Amino acid sequence: MDMLSERATKMREALQKSESITDKMVSILGSFDHRLSTLESAMRPTQIRTHAIRKAHENIDKTLKAAEVILSQFDISLQAEAKILKGPHEDLESYLQAIEQLRNNIRFFSDNKSFKSSDGVLNHSNNLLVKAISKLEEEFKQILSSYSKPVEPERLFECLPNSMRPSSGSPGDQADSSGKIPSSHSHSEHQNSEENSAYTTPTLIPPRILPLLHDLAQQMVEAGNQQQLLIIYREARSPVLEESLRKLGVEKLSKDDVQKMQWEVLEAKIGNWIHFMRIAVKLLFAGERKVCDQIFEGFDPLMDQCFAEVTAGSVAVLLSFGDAIAKSKRSPEKLFVLLDMYEIMREIHLEIETLFRGKPCNEIRESALGLTKRLAQTAQETFGDFEEAVEKDATKTAVADGTVHPLTSYVINYVKFLFDYQSTLKQLFREFENGDDSNSQLAAVTMRIMQALQTNLDGKSKQYKDTSLTHLFLMNNIHYMVRSVRRSEAKDLLGDDWVQRHRRVVQQHANQYKRIAWAKILQCLSVQGLTSSGGGSAASIDGGNSSGVSRAIIKDRLKTFNMQFEELHQRQSQWTVPDTELRESLRLAVAEILLPAYRSFTKRFGPLVENGKNPQKYIRYNPEDLEHMLGEFFEGKTLNDPKR
């Protein structure tokens, strides 16, 4: 316990000593805090002055930098003004850079209107920009005009496929008598695609100039001068395009002008128009679209608007001629040129849709499509007119020699030409007819035309007084129809049945001709009616072959035969069977019935005459003479032709 009491006493003393030290430390620390507070109070004014000085330095730096930017903008403005006042002609690139600098300058002062001089600078810069753009417009106009020249026809011809290039300087020189251009009439899609690939788009403005014009156009668009740009472009390019077509031979013709033209002249003009449409769309308009697209790249609505306005006049001239033809008085000979025109409009349809794209070109596209439909409608109506005209043809002039009537050859040639346009006609049928296959429709139309021709020929055949000539005429004409069909594509549509049926009709008319033309003369060589009579009878000869037959009757028969045969020879050698094979066949058919009968008659009854006076008066011809004279039948001789 004493030890514990002693330790407790020592611990108490230690605690009291620690407490005394703590109190002293607190006193010392309190003294430091007082001193620091006093020092801080003394330093505060100095700190405030130092912060103010630092802030002032920062403000000065900012002001100097702002002043430097403003001064640099003034310098840029002065430099740009100097370049702009010089104009764009000497150094266009620097001029365009100056305009861009001026625009940046305007944007800067527009964003910093707090500067006292901002308004003045903006007014000056805006006025300067207006002058700069005005000078750009003049430069654009001058460059575009200087490089906008009409394209000479020779240059355009060089861009055509070889097969379509004229042999001499005018496209009209390559038109044949029907006004059609060689190689312009292609009915094969494959052939068309090959020809299209051979077209070379002409260079209307040098490629190195186009980027320059694009940059000028871009500046004008950014300045909001689209309308002025459109006017300048249209006034520079439109007359050049029209002059290129005029040099090519395109004429502005009204419906009245077309109506007054002779058919041969009009047909040639239509052939040239087809050629002009190809050149205009595939070359000139394609070239113009290429120029337009490069100059106005990035400004799509303006691009289409400019192209539409530049080409509108030229397109109108071309389409107005086609429209005048489509609306002119219909006639059969116009069908083929109408089909040609319809074909070219269909051929260039895709190009028109591609070139004349966009809303501004809507009217042009619709006009082209409208012409295509009018040509199709007129062609179909003309087709119908032709069928009716064939049936009702009232030509009174008969062919005296019974040969193929001009109407027959005209209609058959017409039908053969129609088969050159099979694909076009089928397209017409698809446009205007529903249901039936286009092949069957073409076959039906062809059959109706052939039937109409036969009906008309039947009527014309009744004009002949000689019935045998009636049958010869029908034989010739139907044979011509059959032969022409067999040698053309019409056979595939009309079929073998049609051919065989009409060959039988030809044979029927040939048989009728023989029966009617030769019945009377064959009667002279018949033994019927040869009866004996008084003292004029002859004794039995050659086993009684002529026993009891009157010499007088034989003489009369032979005399009548000679007279009738000479009449037939004189008349029927003026008749015509134009087909060599048919002519020889008909002569042979006549010889097969005439010569055996003549040989038999003269062999049996000839001695009755030969033993009398002047036998050559009655037996004037031997069978070889008759055969030779039959060889002169159906040659179409005139009365003045010498006899063989």
C-alpha positions in Angstrom: 0.0 0.0 0.0 2.8 2.4 0.8 4.3 1.6 -2.6 1.1 2.3 -4.3 0.6 5.5 -2.4 4.1 6.6 -3.4 3.5 5.9 -7.1 0.2 7.8 -7.1 1.9 10.8 -5.6 4.5 10.7 -8.3 1.9 10.4 -11.0 0.0 13.4 -9.6 3.1 15.5 -9.6 3.9 14.5 -13.2 0.4 15.5 -14.4 0.6 18.8 -12.6 3.9 19.5 -14.4 2.4 18.5 -17.8 -0.5 20.8 -17.3 1.9 23.7 -16.4 3.8 23.1 -19.7 0.6 23.0 -21.7 -0.6 26.3 -20.3 2.8 27.8 -21.3 2.5 26.5 -24.9 -1.0 27.8 -25.3 0.2 31.2 -24.1 3.1 31.1 -26.6 0.8 30.0 -29.6 -1.7 32.8 -28.7 1.2 35.3 -28.9 2.1 34.0 -32.5 -1.5 34.2 -33.7 -1.7 37.8 -32.5 1.5 38.7 -34.3 0.4 37.0 -37.6 -2.9 38.8 -37.6 -1.1 42.1 -37.1 1.3 41.2 -40.1 -1.6 40.2 -42.3 -3.4 43.5 -41.6 -0.1 45.3 -42.5 0.2 43.3 -45.9 -3.4 43.6 -47.2 -3.0 47.0 -48.9 0.1 45.7 -50.7 -1.8 42.6 -52.0 -4.6 44.7 -53.3 -2.3 46.9 -55.2 -0.4 43.9 -56.7 -3.7 42.2 -57.9 -4.9 45.5 -59.5 -1.6 45.9 -61.4 -1.8 42.2 -62.7 -5.4 42.8 -63.8 -4.4 46.0 -65.6 -1.7 44.1 -67.4 -4.1 41.4 -68.6 -6.6 44.0 -69.8 -3.8 45.8 -71.7 -2.8 42.5 -73.4 -6.4 41.8 -74.4 -6.9 45.3 -75.8 -3.7 45.1 -77.7 -4.7 41.7 -79.2 -8.2 42.9 -80.1 -6.7 46.0 -81.7 -4.3 43.8 -83.6 -7.2 41.7 -84.9 -9.1 44.8 -85.9 -6.1 46.3 -87.5 -5.4 43.1 -89.4 -9.0 43.1 -90.7 -8.6 46.6 -91.9 -5.4 45.6 -93.6 -7.1 42.6 -95.2 -10.0 44.9 -96.3 -7.6 47.3 -97.9 -5.7 44.5 -99.7 -9.0 43.0 -100.9 -10.2 46.4 -102.1 -7.1 47.0 -104.0 -7.4 43.6 -105.8 -11.1 44.2 -106.5 -10.6 47.6 -107.9 -8.1 46.1 -110.4 -10.9 43.8 -111.7 -10.9 40.1 -112.3 -9.6 40.0 -115.9 -5.8 40.0 -115.1 -5.8 37.6 -112.2 -9.1 36.0 -111.6 -7.8 33.6 -108.9 -6.6 36.5 -106.7 -9.8 38.4 -107.4 -11.9 35.4 -106.1 -9.6 35.2 -103.1 -10.2 38.9 -102.5 -14.0 38.4 -102.6 -13.7 35.6 -100.1 -11.5 37.8 -97.8 -14.1 40.6 -98.1 -16.9 38.3 -97.1 -14.9 37.2 -94.1 -14.3 40.8 -93.2 -18.0 41.5 -93.4 -18.8 38.5 -91.2 -16.2 39.7 -88.6 -17.5 43.3 -88.3 -21.1 41.9 -88.3 -20.2 39.8 -85.2 -18.3 42.8 -83.6 -20.7 45.7 -83.9 -19.6 47.1 -80.6 -16.7 48.8 -82.3 -17.4 52.4 -83.1 -16.3 52.1 -86.7 -18.1 48.8 -87.4 -21.1 50.3 -89.2 -18.9 52.4 -91.5 -16.7 49.5 -92.4 -19.7 47.2 -93.1 -21.3 49.7 -95.4 -18.1 50.2 -97.3 -17.4 46.5 -97.5 -20.9 45.6 -98.6 -20.8 48.3 -101.4 -17.4 47.0 -102.5 -18.8 43.4 -102.5 -21.7 44.5 -104.8 -19.2 46.1 -107.2 -17.0 43.0 -107.0 -19.9 40.6 -107.9 -21.0 42.9 -110.7 -17.5 42.7 -112.2 -17.7 38.9 -111.8 -21.0 38.8 -113.7 -19.3 40.7 -116.5 -16.4 38.3 -116.4 -18.6 35.3 -116.4 -20.6 36.7 -119.3 -17.5 37.6 -121.3 -15.8 34.2 -120.8 -19.0 32.2 -121.5 -19.8 34.3 -124.6 -16.2 34.0 -126.0 -16.3 30.2 -125.8 -19.9 29.8 -126.9 -19.8 29.2 -130.6 -22.2 27.3 -132.9 -21.2 23.7 -133.6 -20.5 23.2 -137.3 -22.4 20.2 -138.9 -19.1 18.5 -139.8 -18.1 18.4 -136.2 -21.5 16.9 -135.3 -21.3 14.3 -138.1 -17.9 13.2 -136.7 -19.6 12.3 -133.4 -22.1 10.0 -135.1 -21.6 6.2 -135.6 -19.8 5.6 -138.9 -22.9 4.0 -140.5 -24.8 7.3 -140.0 -22.3 9.8 -141.2 -23.3 11.5 -144.5 -21.1 11.0 -147.5 -21.1 14.7 -148.2 -21.7 18.0 -146.4 -25.5 17.9 -145.9 -27.6 15.3 -144.1 -30.1 15.7 -146.8 -27.6 14.2 -149.3 -27.8 10.8 -147.6 -31.6 10.6 -147.9 -32.9 8.2 -150.5 -35.9 8.9 -152.7 -38.2 8.2 -149.7 -36.5 10.8 -147.6 -35.1 8.1 -145.2 -31.6 8.3 -143.9 -29.5 5.2 -144.3 -29.0 3.3 -141.1 -31.5 5.5 -139.3 -34.1 2.7 -139.3 -33.1 0.1 -136.8 -35.6 -2.3 -135.4 -33.3 -4.3 -133.2 -32.7 -3.4 -129.6 -29.3 -4.9 -129.8 -28.5 -2.9 -132.9 -29.7 0.2 -131.3 -27.5 -0.3 -128.2 -24.5 -0.8 -130.4 -25.2 2.3 -132.3 -25.8 4.3 -129.1 -22.4 3.2 -127.8 -20.8 4.7 -130.9 -22.1 8.3 -130.3 -19.4 10.7 -129.0 -20.7 13.7 -127.0 -19.2 16.8 -128.5 -17.1 19.3 -126.4 -19.1 22.5 -126.5 -16.8 24.5 -124.1 -13.2 23.6 -123.5 -12.9 21.4 -120.3 -10.2 23.8 -118.8 -12.7 26.7 -118.8 -15.5 24.9 -117.0 -13.9 24.9 -113.5 -13.3 28.6 -113.9 -16.9 29.3 -114.9 -18.0 27.1 -112.0 -16.1 29.2 -109.5 -17.6 32.4 -110.9 -21.1 30.9 -110.8 -20.5 29.9 -107.2 -19.6 33.4 -106.2 -22.7 34.8 -107.9 -24.9 32.2 -106.2 -23.4 33.0 -102.8 -24.1 36.6 -103.5 -27.8 35.7 -104.1 -27.6 36.6 -107.9 -29.1 33.3 -109.2 -31.6 35.0 -111.4 -29.0 37.2 -113.0 -26.8 34.2 -113.5 -29.7 32.3 -115.2 -30.3 35.2 -117.5 -26.7 35.5 -118.5 -26.3 31.8 -119.1 -29.5 31.6 -121.2 -28.7 34.6 -123.3 -25.2 33.3 -124.1 -26.1 29.6 -124.7 -29.6 29.5 -126.1 -28.9 31.4 -129.4 -25.8 29.3 -130.0 -27.7 26.0 -129.6 -30.4 27.3 -132.0 -27.8 28.4 -134.5 -26.1 25.0 -134.4 -29.4 23.4 -135.4 -30.0 26.0 -138.1 -26.6 25.3 -139.6 -27.5 21.6 -139.5 -30.6 22.3 -141.6 -33.4 22.5 -139.0 -36.2 24.8 -140.1 -39.0 26.4 -138.2 -42.1 25.2 -140.1 -45.7 25.7 -139.2 -48.6 23.3 -139.8 -49.6 25.5 -142.8 -46.1 25.3 -144.2 -46.3 21.5 -143.9 -49.7 21.3 -145.6 -48.6 23.2 -148.6 -45.5 21.1 -149.3 -45.3 18.6 -152.1 -45.2 15.0 -150.7 -41.7 14.3 -152.1 -40.3 17.4 -150.5 -42.1 16.8 -147.2 -40.9 13.1 -147.1 -37.3 14.2 -147.5 -37.7 16.8 -144.7 -39.2 14.2 -142.4 -36.2 11.9 -143.1 -33.9 14.7 -142.2 -36.0 15.6 -139.1 -35.4 12.1 -137.8 -31.7 12.5 -138.3 -31.8 16.0 -136.6 -33.7 14.6 -133.6 -30.9 12.1 -133.1 -28.2 14.7 -133.4 -30.0 17.2 -131.2 -30.8 14.8 -128.3 -27.8 12.4 -128.4 -25.2 15.1 -129.3 -26.1 18.7 -128.8 -28.4 18.4 -125.8 -26.2 15.8 -124.2 -23.2 18.2 -124.7 -25.2 21.1 -123.3 -26.3 19.0 -120.2 -22.6 18.1 -119.6 -21.6 21.8 -119.7 -24.5 22.8 -117.4 -23.8 20.1 -114.9 -20.2 21.1 -114.5 -20.8 24.9 -114.3 -23.6 24.6 -111.8 -22.4 21.6 -109.9 -23.8 21.8 -106.4 -26.7 24.0 -107.4 -29.2 21.4 -108.6 -32.3 23.5 -108.9 -30.4 26.2 -110.8 -28.6 23.5 -112.9 -32.0 22.1 -114.2 -33.5 25.5 -114.6 -30.6 26.8 -116.8 -30.6 23.6 -118.9 -34.4 23.9 -119.4 -34.3 27.5 -120.5 -31.3 27.1 -122.8 -32.8 24.1 -124.7 -36.5 25.1 -124.6 -36.4 27.1 -127.9 -34.5 24.4 -129.8 -36.8 21.6 -128.5 -39.9 23.6 -129.4 -38.7 24.1 -133.0 -38.0 20.3 -133.4 -41.2 19.1 -131.8 -43.4 21.6 -133.6 -42.4 20.0 -137.0 -43.3 16.6 -135.6 -46.5 17.9 -134.2 -47.4 19.5 -137.6 -46.9 16.1 -139.3 -48.9 14.3 -136.7 -51.8 16.7 -137.1 -51.6 17.0 -140.9 -54.1 15.4 -143.3 -53.8 11.6 -143.2 -52.8 9.6 -146.3 -51.6 6.0 -146.7 -48.1 7.0 -147.9 -47.6 8.9 -144.6 -47.8 5.7 -142.5 -44.2 4.7 -142.9 -42.8 8.1 -142.1 -45.1 8.3 -139.1 -43.8 5.0 -138.0 -40.2 6.3 -138.5 -41.0 9.4 -136.5 -42.7 7.3 -133.8 -39.6 5.0 -133.7 -37.1 7.9 -133.2 -39.2 9.4 -130.4 -39.3 6.0 -128.7 -35.5 5.5 -129.3 -34.6 8.8 -127.7 -37.2 8.6 -124.9 -34.8 7.4 -122.2 -32.2 10.1 -123.2 -34.9 12.8 -123.0 -36.0 11.5 -119.5 -32.3 11.5 -118.4 -31.2 14.8 -119.9 -34.4 16.7 -119.1 -34.7 15.6 -115.5 -35.9 17.8 -112.7 -39.0 19.9 -112.2 -38.0 22.8 -114.4 -37.8 20.3 -117.4 -41.3 18.9 -116.8 -42.9 20.8 -119.6 -40.3 19.7 -122.2 -40.6 16.0 -121.1 -44.4 16.2 -121.4 -44.2 17.8 -124.8 -41.9 15.0 -126.1 -44.1 12.3 -124.7 -47.2 14.1 -126.1 -45.7 14.1 -129.6 -44.9 10.4 -129.3 -48.5 9.6 -128.4 -49.9 11.8 -131.2 -47.6 10.1 -133.7 -48.8 6.7 -132.5 -52.4 7.7 -132.7 -52.1 9.2 -136.2 -50.2 6.1 -137.4 -52.9 3.8 -136.1 -55.6 5.9 -137.7 -53.7 6.0 -141.0 -53.3 2.2 -140.8 -57.1 1.9 -140.4 -57.6 4.4 -143.3 -55.4 2.3 -145.5 -57.4 -0.8 -145.0 -60.6 1.0 -145.8 -59.0 2.8 -148.8 -57.9 -0.6 -150.3 -61.3 -2.0 -150.2 -63.0 1.1 -151.6 -60.4 2.1 -154.2 -62.5 3.2 -157.1 -59.8 3.4 -159.8 -61.7 3.0 -163.1 -58.6 2.5 -165.3 -58.4 -1.2 -166.0 -55.1 -2.8 -167.0 -55.8 -3.7 -170.6 -53.4 -6.6 -170.7 -54.7 -8.3 -167.6 -51.3 -7.9 -165.8 -50.8 -7.2 -162.1 -52.8 -4.1 -161.2 -50.9 -1.1 -159.7 -53.1 -1.3 -156.7 -52.0 -4.9 -156.1 -48.3 -4.1 -156.3 -48.9 -1.0 -154.2 -50.7 -2.9 -151.5 -48.3 -5.8 -151.4 -45.3 -3.5 -151.3 -47.1 -1.6 -148.5 -47.6 -4.8 -146.6 -44.0 -5.9 -147.1 -42.8 -2.5 -145.8 -45.1 -3.0 -142.8 -43.1 -6.1 -141.9 -40.0 -4.0 -141.7 -41.8 -2.2 -138.9 -42.9 -5.3 -137.0 -41.5 -4.3 -133.6 -42.9 -0.8 -134.0 -46.4 -2.0 -135.0 -46.5 -4.5 -132.2 -45.6 -1.6 -129.8 -48.5 0.4 -131.3 -50.9 -2.5 -130.8 -49.7 -2.8 -127.2 -50.4 0.8 -126.6 -53.9 0.9 -128.0 -55.2 -2.6 -127.8 -55.9 -4.9 -124.9 -56.0 -8.6 -124.6 -54.8 -10.2 -127.9 -51.2 -11.0 -128.5 -49.5 -8.4 -130.7 -48.4 -11.1 -133.3 -52.0 -12.3 -133.7 -53.2 -8.7 -134.1 -50.6 -8.0 -136.8 -51.7 -11.2 -138.6 -55.4 -10.2 -138.4 -54.7 -6.8 -139.8 -52.6 -8.2 -142.6 -55.3 -10.7 -143.5 -57.9 -8.0 -143.5 -55.8 -5.9 -145.9 -55.3 -8.9 -148.2 -59.0 -9.7 -148.1 -59.8 -6.0 -148.9 -57.5 -6.2 -151.9 -59.1 -9.3 -153.2 -62.5 -7.8 -152.8 -61.4 -4.8 -154.8 -59.8 -6.9 -157.5 -63.0 -8.9 -157.9 -64.8 -5.7 -158.6 -62.1 -4.5 -161.0 -62.1 -7.8 -162.9 -65.8 -7.2 -163.9 -64.7 -4.3 -166.1 -63.4 -6.8 -168.7 -65.8 -7.7 -171.5 -63.7 -10.9 -172.2 -64.4 -13.3 -169.4 -61.2 -15.2 -170.1 -59.2 -12.0 -169.5 -61.1 -11.6 -166.2 -59.8 -14.9 -165.0 -56.3 -14.1 -166.4 -56.3 -10.8 -164.5 -57.4 -12.5 -161.2 -54.9 -15.3 -161.7 -52.0 -12.8 -162.2 -52.9 -10.6 -159.2 -53.6 -13.4 -156.7 -50.5 -15.2 -157.9 -48.5 -12.0 -157.3 -50.0 -11.8 -153.8 -49.1 -15.5 -153.0 -45.6 -15.2 -154.4 -44.9 -12.0 -152.5 -46.2 -13.5 -149.2 -44.1 -16.6 -149.7 -41.0 -14.6 -150.2 -41.6 -12.3 -147.2 -42.0 -12.4 -143.4 -45.7 -12.2 -144.0 -45.7 -16.0 -144.6 -44.9 -16.6 -140.9 -47.9 -14.6 -139.8 -50.4 -15.6 -142.5 -49.3 -19.2 -142.4 -49.0 -22.0 -144.9 -52.8 -22.5 -144.9 -53.3 -19.1 -146.4 -50.7 -19.7 -149.0 -52.0 -23.1 -150.1 -55.6 -21.9 -150.2 -54.7 -19.0 -152.5 -52.5 -21.1 -154.7 -55.6 -23.2 -155.3 -57.5 -20.0 -156.2 -54.8 -19.2 -158.7 -55.1 -22.6 -160.3 -58.9 -22.3 -160.5 -58.6 -19.0 -162.4 -56.0 -20.5 -164.8 -58.4 -23.5 -165.5 -61.3 -21.1 -166.0 -59.2 -19.1 -168.5 -58.3 -22.2 -170.5 -61.9 -23.4 -170.5 -63.3 -20.1 -171.7 -60.6 -18.9 -174.0 -60.0 -22.1 -175.8 -63.3 -23.9 -175.8 -64.5 -22.4 -179.0 -61.3 -23.1 -181.0 -61.2 -26.7 -179.7 -64.7 -27.2 -181.0 -63.3 -26.7 -184.5 -61.0 -29.7 -183.9 -63.8 -31.9 -182.6 -65.2 -34.8 -184.7 -68.7 -33.9 -183.5 -70.8 -32.5 -186.3 -68.7 -34.0 -189.1 -71.5 -35.7 -191.2 -71.4 -37.0 -194.8 -73.1 -35.1 -197.5 -73.6 -35.4 -201.3 -71.0 -35.4 -204.1 -68.6 -33.5 -201.9 -67.7 -36.6 -199.9 -64.4 -38.3 -200.3 -63.5 -41.9 -200.7 -62.1 -43.9 -197.9 -58.5 -42.9 -197.1 -56.1 -44.7 -194.8 -58.4 -47.4 -193.7 -61.5 -45.2 -193.7 -60.3 -42.7 -191.2 -62.1 -39.9 -193.1 -64.9 -42.0 -194.6 -68.1 -40.2 -195.0 -66.7 -36.9 -193.9 -67.5 -33.9 -196.1 -64.4 -32.2 -197.5 -66.3 -28.9 -197.4 -66.9 -29.2 -193.7 -63.2 -30.0 -193.0 -62.1 -27.0 -195.1 -64.6 -24.8 -193.1 -63.4 -26.2 -189.8 -59.7 -25.6 -190.7 -60.5 -22.1 -192.1 -62.4 -21.3 -188.9 -59.5 -22.7 -186.8 -57.0 -20.5 -188.6 -59.0 -17.4 -188.2 -59.8 -18.0 -184.5 -56.2 -18.9 -183.7 -54.8 -15.9 -185.4 -57.3 -13.7 -183.5 -56.3 -15.4 -180.2 -52.7 -14.9 -181.1 -53.1 -11.3 -182.0 -55.1 -10.5 -178.9 -53.5 -12.7 -176.3 -49.9 -11.9 -177.3 -50.9 -8.4 -176.1 -52.0 -9.8 -172.8 -49.4 -10.2 -170.0 -48.5 -12.8 -167.5 -45.5 -11.1 -165.8 -44.3 -14.0 -163.8 -42.0 -16.2 -166.0 -42.8 -19.5 -164.3 -46.6 -18.9 -164.4 -46.4 -17.7 -168.0 -44.6 -20.8 -169.2 -46.9 -23.0 -167.1 -50.0 -21.5 -168.7 -48.6 -21.8 -172.2 -47.7 -25.4 -171.5 -51.2 -26.1 -170.2 -52.8 -24.6 -173.4 -50.3 -26.5 -175.6 -51.2 -29.8 -173.8 -54.9 -29.4 -174.9 -54.4 -27.7 -178.2 -51.5 -29.4 -180.0 -52.7 -33.1 -179.5 -56.1 -32.1 -180.7 -54.7 -30.3 -183.8 -52.3 -33.2 -184.6 -55.1 -35.7 -184.4 -57.5 -33.6 -186.5 -54.9 -32.8 -189.3 -53.6 -36.4 -189.3 -57.1 -37.8 -189.7 -58.7 -35.2 -192.0 -55.7 -33.4 -193.5 -55.5 -35.7 -196.6 -59.0 -34.6 -197.6 -57.6 -31.1 -198.0 -54.1 -31.9 -199.1 -55.5 -33.7 -202.2 -57.5 -30.7 -203.2 -56.6 -27.2 -204.6 -54.5 -24.8 -202.4 -54.1 -27.1 -199.4 -51.9 -24.5 -197.7 -54.9 -22.2 -197.5 -56.5 -24.6 -195.0 -53.6 -26.3 -193.3 -51.8 -23.1 -192.7 -49.8 -24.3 -189.7 -48.1 -27.4 -188.6 -48.0 -28.3 -184.9 -44.5 -26.8 -184.5 -45.8 -23.5 -185.9 -48.6 -23.4 -183.4 -46.2 -24.2 -180.6 -43.9 -21.4 -181.7 -46.8 -19.0 -181.8 -48.0 -20.1 -178.4 -44.6 -19.0 -177.2 -45.6 -15.4 -178.1 -48.7 -15.5 -175.9 -48.9 -13.3 -172.8 -45.8 -11.2 -173.7 -47.6 -7.9 -173.6 -46.8 -7.0 -177.2 -48.2 -4.0 -178.8 -49.8 -4.1 -182.3 -46.8 -2.5 -183.9 -44.4 -5.2 -182.5 -43.0 -7.3 -185.4 -44.1 -10.9 -185.5 -41.5 -13.6 -184.8 
